[in-house]
């Protein structure tokens, strides 16, 4: 009798236990410090995930008792954050740099030539394209000429882009092929000496040689992008705001996503061109799996390092130049109206104080039509103090890259003079105006490494902990502000705050478990992702390298 009673009781207990722990999920992360990045700055211990989305985040005992799961991961007490987003990067530019000559860190023109010769000896290409030289690292900060380059490579096209991508050094072979002489270029400059081009083309002048440059194969570019994706995953980066693509690139990204190779969240900005505008008119706000397109990229000016940034007063080290306006005010106004009509965002490259002032005045009209336009200024690098309040008045979103401050600090005062430094690289001041910042790296102009960005933003120092007291330290951000700029604020900057940026119920399960505790030390310390997940699937494991 007792046996016949015991069996039903056991079944009942099992049914009750099954009901108590009845919800099935794919994955449970536990024994973790899960930083949700919500308004309350909550930190929890465990997280349940199903079908690529977060089902619940809470205390460990609650999650483990409530859910049945196919997989569980003990996070070993490590920090878990939403997957980081690089809010301003260049996958395509970086891919081309990987396929060509990497000139990053070259200490002289002779080293540039040496790297090109080394590349040519191994490459089957009958052309040389390189990127990354920076004359401010050389003994003379003057722009180079192509004299040595043309002597070393007289019979093939050679084009070497400066680190910022806003100037190029090309050899005489390419200049002759493109028939470049002393012609004036709107928004650009052909450097001349004694009536002859020196080989330096600045900003829009680079368009003169563009169609004469061979290109890499589609497969080569795809492979390079996948290499970059792995590099980003190792840092816990699960999303990139790709700062400038063309219509022809959309099909390539779609095919990579279709084959399930490109997994990173890609928020792409379309360059301002007739073909790209036609795409917008036909498709509107566009979504293809992890590819989102709803913004247009416009260049107001050039870069400070190549003296193409548009300044209100002349350059301190070149009193004859104010820099360059790359897109007319009339055309920028037209783009703004186009974006408003189609529900798109306008993301405008603005470095100099004059360029930023022009952008802000154009965005004023956007605010009057749609207060939630989320138009962005990419870089917002030098701002006249009288213009800061306009970021708040017109709801203009600043998108900044902290490592630019620590890279440029060697020569920024030389370009701007001491007075204009007051409004330069002013991330704290910008944050006080808008209340949010989107933070990126601008790779490959700078490293993809987000920990360098954190260190630069919080301590205003580079990876070598220079300068000693920090560069313009009053503009430092807190650690929490920087992480928000790479997570929830970056999501808001791309209209994706309901999907990405925090580890809240219902959002996509893109997250990173960091190898070391996430904190910002006065002395730079490198960190990596221990595990990186996209849509609840493991895409990177540190111990599998």
Secondary structure, DSSP 4 states (H G I P E B T S, - for coil): -HHHHHHHHHHHHHHHHHHHT-EEEEEEEESSEEE--STT--EESEEEEETTEEEEEE-HHHHHHHEEEEEEEE-TT-EEEEPEEEEEE-HHHHHHHHHSEE-TT--SHHHHHHHHHHHHHH---SEEEEEEE-GGGSSS-SPP-SHHHHHH-SSSEEEEEETTSSEEEE-HHHHHHTT--S---TTEEEEEETTEEEEEEEEGGGHHHHTTS----HHHHHHHHHHHHHHHHHTTEEEEEEEEE-HHHHHHHHHHHHTT---SEEEEEEES-HHHHHHHHHH-SEEETTEEEEEEEEESB--TTTT-S--SS-BTTBTT----B-S-HHHHHHHHHHHHHHT-EEEEEE-SHHHHHHHHHHHHHHHHH-TT---EEEE--B--GGGTHHHHHTTPEEEE-HHHHHHHTTTHHHHH-TGGGGGBS-HHHHHHHHS-EEE---TTSS-S-HHHHHHHHHH---TT--STT-SSGGGPPPHHHHHHHTTHHHHHTTT-TTTSSS--TTSB--EEEESS-----SS-----EEEEEETTEEEEEGGG-
